[in-house]
Amino acid sequence: MADDGTRIIPRRTPESAAMTANVKRAMAITARLNRLTYDDADDIRALFSELIGQKVDGSFLLIPPFYATGGLDTRVGRNVFVNQNCTFYDLGGLDIADDVMIGPNVSLITSGHPIEPSQRRACVIARPIVIERNVWIAAGVTVIGGVTIGENSVVAAGSVVTRDVAPNTLVGGNPAKIIRSIAG
């Protein structure tokens, strides 16, 4: 792992096999989770806890459907809300702090492939995503690996976040750019 948290997982290695096994495990758990309804909040919390390998707080709320390709590299704080149809690819590490709201159709994608055509299938490259306290990520946002979204910030609907977001900032667009500062 590099100093910035980047992981490179070459194809046909023990680490690649472990990644594939974890994807299969996550898909089995999320299939069970996606048979539940909003009223099954306790069962959803139990399955999400199984997915990430640690118990989530009783204030955690997720509305299915939900999709993941791992789970064991996800950490979630208290009072986190995840709306329906979200996708978490957490291979690079996904840290979600307290009081975060994640809108519907949000994708948090920590992994990808090399840009060079000859290398595209050779490995997976993963970088962490950090979402600090009291962030609101609105509907249809995509956040890519290597990004930190600062405390109290808001990411406008439909944005693609490719760079860090400073605390107390509203960003929007593709790629997301600063719209304005947010006062207390």
N, C-alpha and C positions, 0 to 999 in steps of 0.2 A: 504494500500500500504506500502511495506517495504521501508527501507532507500535506497536500491539500485534500487527502482522503480518497483520492482516485484509486480504484481497483481495476486491474486488467485481468480478465479471466480468459486465457487461451482455450481454444476449442480442443476437445479430446484430451482433457486432463482430469485428474481426480477432482479438482475444484469445479470444473465444468459439470462433471457428473453430479456433484453435490448440489450445484445450482439447479440442475434439471430435476433432481429428486425433490427439492424444496418447491419448485414450481408445481409439480404434480400434487404435493401435499397441500399447497395453498389452493389449488383449483378444486380439490375435493372438499376442503373446508368452506370455501366461498360458495360452492354449489349448495351445500347444506344451509348456509346463511341466507342465500337468495330465495329459499323456499319460505322464509319467515316474513312476517308483516310488521308494520310499524308498532302494533300492539304487543309484539314479542320482544320488547326491549331487553329484558333480562336474558333471554336466550341469545339474542344478538350479541350482547356484551360477553356472554360466555364463549360463543364461537369466535368472536373477534379476539378475545383473550387467548384462546387456543391458537389462533392464527399467528399472533405476535409473540407467543411464548411467555406472556406475563399478564397478570390480571389488570384490566382497565378499571378505572374509577367508576363508581356507581352513577356519576354524572355524565358519563360518555353516552352519546346518542348517535346512532347511525341508522339511516333509512335505506333498506335494500332497494334495488340490487347494488352490489358492490363487487369490484374485481381487484384481484391482487396476483402478483407473480412471486410471492415470497411471504413476507410477514415477519420473519424473525429479525429483520433489521429495521423494524418500525418501533418507535417509542412515542407514546401518546400521553399527554397530560390530563389534567382534570377539566371538566366542563367543556369538552370538545364536542362539536357537532359536525357530522359528515352527512350531507344530503345525498339523495339517491343518484345512482349511476356514476359513482366515482371510481377511478382506477388508480391504484397505488403500485408502482414498480419500485420496490425499496432496496434493491441489491446494493446500492451505494450508501444506504443509510437514510432513514427518514425520521426526523425529529420534529414532533408537533407539540408545542408547548401548551400551557393552560389557556383556556378561554378562546380557543381558535374556532372560527366558523368557516366551514368549507361548503360552498354552494354545489348545486347539482351539476353533473357532467364535468367535474374537475378531474384533471389527470396530473398526478405527481409522478414524473418519470425520471428516475435516477440513472437509468442505463441506456446505452445505445451502442453503436458500432462505429468503427473507423470510417472516415469519409472516403478514403482511397478505395476505388473499386476492387483492386486486387486483395485488399486486406479486410473487406467488409464482413466476410464470414469467418475470419480467423480468430476473432475474439469478441468479447463483450467488454465495454468500458463503462464503469459506474462511478458516479460522483454523488456526494451527499446533498440532500435538501434539508435545510433547517427553517422551520416556521416558528418564529418567536411569539411570545405571549400576546394575546388579544388581537391577532390578525384576522381579517375577514377576506377570504378568497371567494369572489363572486362567481356566478354561473359560467360554465364553459371555459374556464381558465386552464391553461397548460403551463406547468412549471417544470423546467428541465434541471438535470443534475448539476451540482456545483453552485447552487443559488441559496442565499439566505434572505428571507423576507423578515425585515425588522419589526420590532414590537409596535403594536397599534396601527400598523399599515393596512391599507386596503388595496386589493388588486381588482380593477374593474372587470366586468363581465367580458368574456371573449378574449382576454389578453393572453399573450404568450410571454412568459417571464424567462428571460435568458441571462439576466444579470442580477446581482444583489439589489435589494430594495432597502433603502435607508429607513430607520424607524420613523414613525409618524408621517408617512408619505402615502399619497394616493398615486398609483401608477395605472396606466392603461395602454392598450394598443398592441401591435405586433410588429417589432418587438416592443414590450412594455417600456414606456418612458414616464418620467415624472410629470404628473399633471399639476400637483400642488402639494404643499405641506398641510398636514392635518393638525389643527390646534386641539389640545387636551380634550 
